[in-house]
Amino acid sequence: MRNIKYAEPKVIAEIGCNHMGQMDIAKELILSAKKCNAHYAKFQKRNSKELLTESQYNAPHPVPYNSYGNTYGEHREFLEFDVAQHQELKKFSEENGIGYATSVWDITSANEIISINPDYIKIPSACNNNFDLLKILRDDYKGGIHISFGMTTLKEIDEIINFLNKNDSAQERLVVYSCTSGYPVPFKDVCLLEIERIKELYLSKIKEIGFSGHHLGIAIDIAAYALGANWIERHFTKDRTWKGTDHAASLEEAGLGKLCRNLDATFKSMTFKKSEILEIEKVQRDKLKYRKV
């Protein structure tokens, strides 16, 4: 019999910028994620002036309705928490029994978040080809390195994983996520079998596999876990109709709660039978099994 053992799934409530720049909403979402039995509440950290050119910073938001400022730069600044606020969110999360994590988009943000020492730091798909950023997490940080592979070529994926593996400890800390970058993503573009490709090519070079979903509903997250993605990350909000880019592709509390419940049920079911006839079957076998007269 094959020796297959599924690890318990870890659910990440990706709050990101869905707090709309308000600490009270961020904390409310942390408590809500904990209520749903998520394992981590995750945020984002960006230095907009480092990420954006002057023209990008001063340009209008491409979707004015979603903007929190007169320019795209002002919009991003409005949604940004400083490192002291992230420290406060980390402390608040831990006091309430849920992990804290953050995606970092630039070197300044990486160094700031390293200073508060979360369990892991995530590199989003948009920044996974910033090798200066990857090097800082590889060499100057001891926690988990999580990285998404949305909008990334196979050649780029190979280069990224090999670069991170130049530090022997990185392999033991590296979790890579199958991901399609879109908000929301239609099911035909989710491409869950990319998880199989990651397993085949890279399982010996990484710690675990994750799935970062931007689709609607919760059905295919179960399939992602069954295929081998132990980390399931979904955007999370209080209200999907709120102003902002990510809310429409996020789960609300009811959806996240059902996802956590269904993943737990799936985890418990992913076993072989311990005996040919289980105890629960014996009564039914005696009662119902056909016997030739």
C-alpha positions in Angstrom: 0.0 0.0 0.0 1.3 3.4 -0.9 2.5 5.6 2.0 0.5 8.8 1.5 0.0 11.2 4.3 -1.8 14.5 3.9 -0.7 17.4 6.1 -3.3 19.4 7.8 -4.3 22.3 5.5 -3.4 25.8 6.6 -5.9 28.6 5.6 -4.7 32.1 5.0 -7.2 35.0 5.2 -5.6 37.5 2.8 -6.9 40.8 4.2 -4.4 42.7 2.1 -5.7 46.2 1.7 -9.4 45.3 2.3 -9.1 47.2 5.6 -9.4 50.4 3.6 -6.7 52.0 5.6 -8.5 51.7 8.9 -6.9 49.8 11.9 -10.3 49.1 13.5 -11.5 47.3 10.3 -8.2 45.4 10.1 -8.6 44.2 13.7 -12.2 43.3 13.0 -11.2 41.2 10.1 -8.5 39.5 12.2 -11.1 38.5 14.7 -13.5 37.4 11.9 -10.7 35.2 10.4 -10.1 33.6 13.7 -13.8 32.9 14.2 -13.7 31.1 10.8 -10.8 29.0 12.1 -8.3 30.4 9.6 -4.7 29.9 10.6 -3.3 33.2 9.4 -4.5 36.8 8.8 -2.3 38.3 6.1 -1.7 41.9 5.1 0.5 43.7 2.5 3.3 46.2 2.9 4.5 48.5 0.1 6.7 51.6 -0.2 4.8 53.3 -3.0 7.6 55.8 -3.8 10.0 52.9 -4.2 7.7 50.9 -6.3 6.2 53.6 -8.6 7.8 55.9 -11.0 7.0 59.6 -10.6 4.6 59.5 -13.5 2.9 56.3 -12.1 2.6 57.9 -8.7 1.0 61.1 -10.0 -1.3 59.4 -12.5 -5.0 58.9 -11.7 -6.2 55.5 -10.5 -7.2 53.4 -13.5 -10.6 52.8 -11.9 -11.5 56.1 -10.3 -14.4 54.6 -8.3 -12.0 52.4 -6.4 -9.5 55.2 -5.6 -8.9 56.6 -2.1 -6.8 59.6 -3.4 -6.5 62.1 -6.2 -3.6 60.1 -7.8 -2.7 56.4 -7.8 0.2 57.2 -5.4 -2.1 59.0 -2.9 -4.5 56.0 -3.2 -1.7 53.6 -2.3 -0.5 55.8 0.6 -4.0 56.0 2.0 -4.2 52.2 2.2 -0.7 51.7 3.8 0.1 50.9 7.4 3.5 51.8 8.8 5.8 49.3 10.5 4.5 50.2 14.0 1.0 49.5 12.9 2.0 46.1 11.5 3.7 45.3 14.8 0.4 46.2 16.5 -1.5 43.9 14.1 0.9 41.1 14.7 0.6 41.4 18.5 -3.2 41.7 18.2 -3.3 38.6 16.0 -1.2 36.5 18.3 -3.1 37.6 21.4 -6.3 36.4 19.7 -4.9 33.0 18.6 -4.2 33.5 14.9 -1.0 33.9 13.0 0.1 37.1 11.4 1.8 37.4 8.0 2.5 40.0 5.3 3.3 40.2 1.6 6.1 42.6 0.9 6.5 44.4 -2.5 9.9 46.1 -2.2 13.2 46.1 -0.3 12.2 48.8 2.2 9.1 46.9 3.1 10.9 43.6 3.4 13.4 45.0 5.9 10.7 46.6 7.9 8.7 43.4 8.2 11.8 41.3 8.9 12.3 43.6 11.9 9.0 42.3 13.5 9.9 38.7 12.7 6.6 37.1 11.5 6.4 33.3 10.9 6.6 33.8 7.2 6.8 36.6 4.6 5.2 36.3 1.2 6.4 37.6 -2.2 3.5 38.4 -4.5 3.5 37.4 -8.1 4.1 40.9 -9.2 7.5 41.1 -7.4 8.8 37.5 -7.7 11.3 38.5 -10.3 12.9 41.2 -8.0 16.0 39.2 -7.2 17.4 41.9 -4.9 14.2 41.4 -2.8 14.5 37.6 -2.9 18.1 37.8 -1.8 17.2 39.7 1.3 14.6 37.1 2.4 16.9 34.3 1.4 19.9 35.5 3.3 18.7 38.0 6.0 15.5 36.4 7.3 15.1 33.1 9.1 11.4 32.5 8.7 9.3 31.0 6.0 9.6 32.3 2.4 6.3 32.1 0.5 6.1 33.1 -3.1 3.3 33.1 -5.7 3.7 32.2 -9.3 0.9 34.1 -11.1 1.9 35.7 -14.4 5.2 33.9 -14.3 6.8 31.9 -17.1 8.2 28.4 -16.5 11.7 29.6 -17.2 11.2 32.4 -14.6 9.9 29.9 -12.0 12.9 27.7 -12.5 15.3 30.7 -12.1 13.5 31.9 -8.9 13.5 28.5 -7.2 17.1 27.8 -8.1 18.2 31.3 -6.9 16.5 30.7 -3.6 18.0 27.3 -3.2 21.5 28.8 -3.3 21.0 29.1 0.4 20.6 25.6 1.8 18.2 26.7 4.5 15.8 28.4 2.0 14.7 25.0 0.7 13.5 24.1 4.2 11.5 27.4 4.4 10.2 27.7 0.8 6.5 27.4 0.0 5.5 28.1 -3.6 1.9 28.9 -4.7 0.1 27.9 -7.8 -1.7 31.1 -8.8 -3.5 32.8 -11.7 -3.4 36.6 -11.4 -6.8 38.0 -12.1 -9.7 39.5 -10.1 -11.8 37.4 -10.3 -10.4 34.4 -12.2 -12.9 32.3 -14.3 -12.6 28.6 -13.5 -11.2 27.8 -16.9 -8.2 29.9 -16.1 -7.5 28.6 -12.6 -5.5 25.7 -14.0 -5.3 23.6 -10.9 -3.1 21.0 -12.6 -0.2 23.4 -12.3 0.0 22.0 -8.8 1.0 18.7 -10.3 3.6 20.4 -12.4 5.1 22.0 -9.3 5.1 18.7 -7.5 6.8 16.9 -10.4 9.5 19.5 -11.0 10.2 21.1 -7.6 9.0 19.0 -4.7 12.6 18.1 -3.8 13.6 21.8 -3.8 10.8 23.3 -1.7 9.1 22.6 1.7 5.5 22.7 0.6 3.0 23.8 -2.0 0.3 26.4 -1.7 -2.7 27.6 -3.8 -3.6 31.3 -4.0 -7.1 31.6 -5.4 -8.9 34.6 -6.9 -11.9 32.7 -8.2 -15.5 32.8 -7.0 -16.8 30.3 -4.4 -15.0 27.6 -2.4 -15.4 24.4 -4.3 -12.0 24.2 -6.2 -10.0 25.0 -3.1 -10.8 21.5 -1.9 -9.5 20.1 -5.2 -6.3 22.2 -4.8 -5.7 20.7 -1.4 -6.4 17.1 -2.6 -3.9 17.7 -5.4 -1.2 18.6 -2.8 -1.5 22.3 -1.9 -1.3 22.4 1.9 -1.6 26.2 2.1 -4.8 27.7 0.9 -4.9 31.5 0.6 -8.0 33.4 -0.2 -8.7 37.2 -0.2 -11.0 38.1 2.8 -13.3 41.0 3.4 -16.2 42.0 5.5 -18.3 43.1 2.5 -17.7 42.2 -1.1 -19.5 45.3 -2.3 -17.1 47.7 -0.5 -15.0 50.2 -2.5 -11.7 48.7 -3.7 -10.1 46.4 -6.2 -9.9 43.1 -4.2 -13.3 43.0 -2.5 -15.2 41.4 -5.4 -12.8 38.5 -5.6 -12.8 38.0 -1.8 -14.6 35.7 0.6 -16.8 37.1 3.3 -17.0 35.5 6.8 -19.7 32.9 5.8 -17.6 31.7 2.8 -14.3 31.6 4.7 -16.0 29.7 7.6 -17.4 27.1 5.2 -14.0 26.8 3.4 -12.2 26.1 6.7 -14.9 23.6 7.7 -14.8 21.8 4.3 -11.0 21.6 4.3 -10.9 20.1 7.7 -13.5 17.5 6.7 -11.4 16.7 3.6 -8.2 16.4 5.7 -9.9 13.9 8.0 -11.2 11.9 5.0 -7.9 11.6 3.1 -6.8 8.2 4.4 -6.8 4.6 3.3 -8.9 2.1 5.2 -7.1 0.9 8.3 -8.7 -2.6 7.8 -10.5 -4.3 5.0 -13.8 -4.0 7.0 -14.0 -0.9 9.3 -15.8 -1.1 12.6 -18.5 1.1 11.3 -19.1 -1.3 8.5 -19.3 -4.5 10.5 -22.9 -4.1 11.7 -24.0 -3.2 8.2 -22.1 -6.2 6.7 -23.8 -8.6 9.1 -27.1 -7.0 8.2 -26.9 -6.3 4.5 -24.1 -8.3 2.9 -25.4 -10.8 0.3 -25.1 -14.5 1.3 -25.7 -17.3 -1.1 -28.4 -19.5 0.3 
